[in-house]
Amino acid sequence: MHKEDFSHHAPSYYAASANQSPGRPALAGKVRADVCVIGAGFTGISTALHLAEAGYKVIVLEAARVGWGASGRNGGQIVNSYSRDIDVIEARHGKEAAARLGAMAFEGGRIIRERIKQYGIQCDLKDGNVFAAFTQKQLDELSAKKALWERYGHTGIRMVDKAGMRGIVDSDAYCGALLDTWGGHLHPLNLVLGEAAAFESLGGVICEMSPVTALVEGEPARVRTASGEVEADFVVVAGNAYLGNLIPRLAEKTLPCGTQVVTTAPLDAALARSLLPGDNCVEDCNFLLDYYRLTADHRLLYGGGTVYGARDPGEIESLIRPKLEKTFPQLAGVKIDYTWTGNFSLTLSRLPQAGRIGRNVYYSQGCSGHGVTYTHLAGRLLSEAIRGQNGRFDAFAALPHYPFPGGRLLRVPMLTLGAWWYGVRDKVGV
Ligand SMILES: Cc1cc2nc3c(=O)[nH]c(=O)nc-3n(C[C@H](O)[C@H](O)[C@H](O)COP(=O)(O)OP(=O)(O)OC[C@H]3O[C@@H](n4cnc5c(N)ncnc54)[C@H](O)[C@@H]3O)c2cc1C
């Protein structure tokens, strides 16, 4: 098992194909800012960019490199709504909560597209994501999702039947799908690097290799690293699954989970096109789901797993290759060029957690595997709240945040047990 290297991005396809980005010096000495953001992933950089656009003086402290965490390692899938959908929100938290969160369910994807256009970010954006069903039950659930999303104003979704699947994905695995044309896929590391450059172009400051070691609450708050301190009117905690135990009351409410990704060698262009004729990204409907898409240079990027802590490249390939070859038997023996793992943050409710600690420390975490869009929405909501417009942020902050039962020690075994149970459920189709 190799250890995390904080000075370099994970050895991914993304790191190998990243746009040029400068190294940034670590924090040195005492600095004053309006807002200090902890973590330079989508949540942190998106918040920082919104605030810089509004004229705030913002400094971002990143333990490793911009996009080093999940944001620079993920499947790149723009998936709308939340990890638990609006109907679940309505059932658990009532009609009003569902209406408020439902009104924002497709906003994150719009923000991403606005950013790409406004700042000319090169990140291989493609439209269209597909939820693929193995069983009639899953297909019925997708049909219900379509009706639900249409009630909340989505006009770009359609069902695909078994016959139509050939135009979507060249695999016998599925009986149908839901195609969301407002979803899509992109190179996530290049997106966050581009957003970071946009933030810096507005005068924002990012310090890399600057792990925050202490947060002292107060007005102003103080954020400390080994070599410096930021005094700020507001702090945004955006460390998500990599935050560790910096703020124990946040740590106890989430569980970092690993998911693994492989990328093949470049495929013959015609073969690549035949696998995914619409060039959409796909995620299946299992709880322990597989997700995949083509890259701009005709590789198949395939993820799955959800195994806490699997890091060794051989271990990752032996975990993901059988899944890839089951979906695409025509790729048996294909060369794998890159393997990597990354952590996302799971919550017990599988809904994101946003809130305040005291008056001026804000946080957002726990997108439970579907964070590319939510983190961009969160960035806007955090910036609105800091500017004194609390309404939309509070719609999320009002959701209850449950601690994992059993505390820190039992969280990992509990998840392993949970993953085993959901794996059984996926297999027997209940
Ligand atoms: C392999 C993988 C595949 C995924 N695929 C998808 C997908 O296809 N679609 C989708 O919607 N979602 C996907 N997700 C989830 C999505 O990537 C995340 O929800 C999202 O990127 C989280 O962004 P973030 O900014 O909150 O956290 P991160 O991107 O993890 O950023 C947190 C940052 O905070 C820094 N940090 C932590 N502690 C400190 C500290 N003390 N001091 C300073 N800095 C600190 C870390 O170094 C890190 O850079 C995937 C996740 C993984 C891991």
The ligand as an SDF file (V2000), in Angstrom:
LIG
                    3D

 53 58  0  0  0  0  0  0  0  0999 V2000
  -13.0030    8.5260   -7.1780 C   0  0  0  0  0  0  0  0  0  0  0  0
  -14.2020    9.4210   -7.0270 C   0  0  0  0  0  0  0  0  0  0  0  0
  -15.1440    9.4760   -8.0420 C   0  0  0  0  0  0  0  0  0  0  0  0
  -16.2180   10.3440   -7.9390 C   0  0  0  0  0  0  0  0  0  0  0  0
  -17.0330   10.5080   -9.0220 N   0  0  0  0  0  0  0  0  0  0  0  0
  -17.9850   11.4660   -8.9980 C   0  0  0  0  0  0  0  0  0  0  0  0
  -18.7250   11.7540  -10.1670 C   0  0  0  0  0  0  0  0  0  0  0  0
  -18.4560   11.2190  -11.2470 O   0  0  0  0  0  0  0  0  0  0  0  0
  -19.7250   12.6690  -10.0740 N   0  0  0  0  0  0  0  0  0  0  0  0
  -20.0130   13.3160   -8.8950 C   0  0  0  0  0  0  0  0  0  0  0  0
  -20.9380   14.1180   -8.8500 O   0  0  0  0  0  0  0  0  0  0  0  0
  -19.2720   13.1100   -7.7960 N   0  0  0  0  0  0  0  0  0  0  0  0
  -18.2440   12.2140   -7.8150 C   0  0  0  0  0  0  0  0  0  0  0  0
  -17.4720   12.0330   -6.7170 N   0  0  0  0  0  0  0  0  0  0  0  0
  -17.6690   12.9200   -5.5480 C   0  0  0  0  0  0  0  0  0  0  0  0
  -17.0620   14.3020   -5.7810 C   0  0  0  0  0  0  0  0  0  0  0  0
  -15.8070   14.1990   -6.3740 O   0  0  0  0  0  0  0  0  0  0  0  0
  -16.9370   15.0320   -4.4350 C   0  0  0  0  0  0  0  0  0  0  0  0
  -18.2120   15.0710   -3.8330 O   0  0  0  0  0  0  0  0  0  0  0  0
  -16.4300   16.4580   -4.5740 C   0  0  0  0  0  0  0  0  0  0  0  0
  -15.3300   16.5510   -5.4190 O   0  0  0  0  0  0  0  0  0  0  0  0
  -16.0750   17.0030   -3.1930 C   0  0  0  0  0  0  0  0  0  0  0  0
  -15.4620   18.2600   -3.3450 O   0  0  0  0  0  0  0  0  0  0  0  0
  -14.9010   19.0290   -2.0860 P   0  0  0  0  0  0  0  0  0  0  0  0
  -14.2890   20.2810   -2.5590 O   0  0  0  0  0  0  0  0  0  0  0  0
  -15.9820   19.1430   -1.0620 O   0  0  0  0  0  0  0  0  0  0  0  0
  -13.7940   18.0420   -1.4730 O   0  0  0  0  0  0  0  0  0  0  0  0
  -12.3430   17.6780   -2.0380 P   0  0  0  0  0  0  0  0  0  0  0  0
  -12.2840   17.8030   -3.4940 O   0  0  0  0  0  0  0  0  0  0  0  0
  -11.9670   16.3690   -1.4430 O   0  0  0  0  0  0  0  0  0  0  0  0
  -11.4170   18.8290   -1.4730 O   0  0  0  0  0  0  0  0  0  0  0  0
  -11.0810   18.9460   -0.1130 C   0  0  0  0  0  0  0  0  0  0  0  0
   -9.7120   19.6080   -0.0400 C   0  0  0  0  0  0  0  0  0  0  0  0
   -9.4780   20.0360    1.2890 O   0  0  0  0  0  0  0  0  0  0  0  0
   -8.1200   19.8430    1.5790 C   0  0  0  0  0  0  0  0  0  0  0  0
   -7.9770   19.7780    3.0370 N   0  0  0  0  0  0  0  0  0  0  0  0
   -8.4630   18.8600    3.8910 C   0  0  0  0  0  0  0  0  0  0  0  0
   -8.1000   19.1240    5.1510 N   0  0  0  0  0  0  0  0  0  0  0  0
   -7.3740   20.2580    5.1120 C   0  0  0  0  0  0  0  0  0  0  0  0
   -6.6900   21.0410    6.0890 C   0  0  0  0  0  0  0  0  0  0  0  0
   -6.6910   20.6950    7.3960 N   0  0  0  0  0  0  0  0  0  0  0  0
   -6.0210   22.1320    5.6810 N   0  0  0  0  0  0  0  0  0  0  0  0
   -6.0110   22.5160    4.3870 C   0  0  0  0  0  0  0  0  0  0  0  0
   -6.6240   21.7930    3.4010 N   0  0  0  0  0  0  0  0  0  0  0  0
   -7.3000   20.6870    3.7650 C   0  0  0  0  0  0  0  0  0  0  0  0
   -7.7660   18.5320    0.8770 C   0  0  0  0  0  0  0  0  0  0  0  0
   -6.3730   18.4040    0.6630 O   0  0  0  0  0  0  0  0  0  0  0  0
   -8.5780   18.6430   -0.4090 C   0  0  0  0  0  0  0  0  0  0  0  0
   -7.8340   19.1810   -1.4820 O   0  0  0  0  0  0  0  0  0  0  0  0
  -16.4060   11.1370   -6.7660 C   0  0  0  0  0  0  0  0  0  0  0  0
  -15.4880   11.0380   -5.7210 C   0  0  0  0  0  0  0  0  0  0  0  0
  -14.3850   10.2050   -5.8500 C   0  0  0  0  0  0  0  0  0  0  0  0
  -13.4010   10.1380   -4.7220 C   0  0  0  0  0  0  0  0  0  0  0  0
  1  2  1  0
  2  3  1  0
  2 52  2  0
  3  4  2  0
  4  5  1  0
  4 50  1  0
  5  6  2  0
  6  7  1  0
  6 13  1  0
  7  8  2  0
  7  9  1  0
  9 10  1  0
 10 11  2  0
 10 12  1  0
 12 13  2  0
 13 14  1  0
 14 15  1  0
 14 50  1  0
 15 16  1  0
 16 17  1  0
 16 18  1  0
 18 19  1  0
 18 20  1  0
 20 21  1  0
 20 22  1  0
 22 23  1  0
 23 24  1  0
 24 25  2  0
 24 26  1  0
 24 27  1  0
 27 28  1  0
 28 29  2  0
 28 30  1  0
 28 31  1  0
 31 32  1  0
 32 33  1  0
 33 34  1  0
 33 48  1  0
 34 35  1  0
 35 36  1  0
 35 46  1  0
 36 37  1  0
 36 45  1  0
 37 38  2  0
 38 39  1  0
 39 40  1  0
 39 45  2  0
 40 41  1  0
 40 42  2  0
 42 43  1  0
 43 44  2  0
 44 45  1  0
 46 47  1  0
 46 48  1  0
 48 49  1  0
 50 51  2  0
 51 52  1  0
 52 53  1  0
M  END
$$$$
